[in-house]
């Protein structure tokens, strides 16, 4: 249950910390991270902090359909703050 894209760890964190997953963000760099967030009802952000080719990134975005796609952690933080 805790292995992505299952949401066991997110549910446990929500219970432990009193979080509403529908108000949380799932940030990750792979398709399964985004799918996990979607499965849990989170807003999803694909962050590309690696050195992937534009073709690889386009494929991940097309497959996972994140709510947001950011090139690095700074832009991710700015995007989340703007969204809130």
C-alpha positions as CSV (number, residue, x, y, z in Angstrom):
1,X,0.0,0.0,0.0
2,X,2.9,2.4,0.6
3,X,4.7,1.9,-2.7
4,X,4.0,4.5,-5.3
5,X,1.6,5.0,-7.1
6,X,-0.3,3.6,-4.1
7,X,-1.1,6.3,-1.5
8,X,-0.5,4.5,1.8
9,X,2.4,6.8,2.8
10,X,0.4,9.9,1.9
11,X,-2.6,8.7,3.9
12,X,-0.4,7.9,6.9
13,X,1.2,11.4,6.7
14,X,-2.2,13.0,6.4
15,X,-3.4,11.1,9.5
16,X,-0.2,11.8,11.5
17,X,-0.2,15.5,10.7
18,X,-3.8,16.3,10.2
19,X,-3.5,17.1,6.5
20,X,-6.2,17.4,3.9
21,X,-4.7,15.7,0.9
22,X,-7.0,17.7,-1.4
23,X,-5.2,20.8,-0.2
24,X,-1.7,19.3,-0.5
25,X,0.8,19.3,-3.3
26,X,2.7,16.3,-4.6
27,X,6.0,17.3,-6.1
28,X,8.1,14.8,-8.0
29,X,10.2,14.1,-11.0
30,X,8.8,10.9,-12.4
31,X,5.4,9.8,-13.8
32,X,4.7,7.6,-10.7
33,X,5.2,10.6,-8.4
34,X,2.5,12.5,-10.3
35,X,0.2,9.5,-10.4
36,X,0.5,9.0,-6.7
37,X,-0.5,12.6,-6.1
38,X,-3.4,12.3,-8.4
39,X,-4.5,9.1,-6.7
40,X,-4.5,10.9,-3.4
41,X,-6.3,14.0,-4.7
42,X,-3.3,16.3,-4.4
43,X,-2.3,19.1,-6.8
44,X,0.6,17.8,-8.7
45,X,3.9,19.4,-9.8
46,X,6.4,17.8,-12.1
47,X,9.8,19.3,-11.3
48,X,12.7,18.7,-13.8
49,X,15.8,19.2,-11.7
50,X,17.6,16.5,-13.7
51,X,19.4,16.8,-17.0
52,X,16.8,15.1,-19.1
53,X,16.4,15.8,-22.8
54,X,13.4,17.9,-23.9
55,X,12.0,14.8,-25.5
56,X,12.1,12.9,-22.3
57,X,10.4,15.7,-20.3
58,X,7.7,16.0,-23.0
59,X,7.0,12.3,-22.7
60,X,6.8,12.4,-18.9
61,X,4.5,15.4,-19.1
62,X,2.3,13.8,-21.7
63,X,2.0,10.5,-19.8
64,X,1.5,12.0,-16.3
65,X,-0.4,15.2,-17.1
66,X,0.8,17.1,-14.0
67,X,-1.2,20.2,-12.9
68,X,2.1,22.2,-13.1
69,X,5.5,21.6,-14.7
70,X,8.5,23.5,-13.4
71,X,12.1,23.5,-14.4
72,X,13.6,23.6,-10.9
73,X,12.8,23.8,-7.2
74,X,12.8,27.6,-7.1
75,X,10.2,27.8,-9.8
76,X,8.2,25.1,-8.1
77,X,8.1,27.1,-4.8
78,X,7.1,30.2,-6.7
79,X,4.4,28.3,-8.5
80,X,2.9,26.9,-5.3
81,X,3.0,30.3,-3.6
82,X,1.3,31.9,-6.6
83,X,-1.3,29.2,-6.6
84,X,-2.1,29.6,-3.0
